[in-house]
Amino acid sequence: MLPPHLLNRPLDEAIKEQLDSIFLGKVIDQQGLCVSVYDIGASTYMAKFRLVFIRPFVGEIITARLEESTVDGLR
């Protein structure tokens, strides 16, 4: 359900913002770390969406480039 403050925005944008706040940056059991909302298929009453997860193996080393560091976290 979308909170009232998002209802004045385009539907896809409002749904993505809500999904980001729920899933982005969180570890979901048996899935991994949610890193992105992949796509959204929305209608008036129901939305279907896909998420992108990263689930490294134990001992796996991930190499990445740091784009930004703020008080909110790393990007």
Secondary structure, 3 states (H helix, E strand, C coil): CCCHHHCCCCHHHHHHHHHHHHHCCCEECCCEEEEEEEEEEECCCCEEEEEEEECCCCCCCCCCCCCCEECCEEC
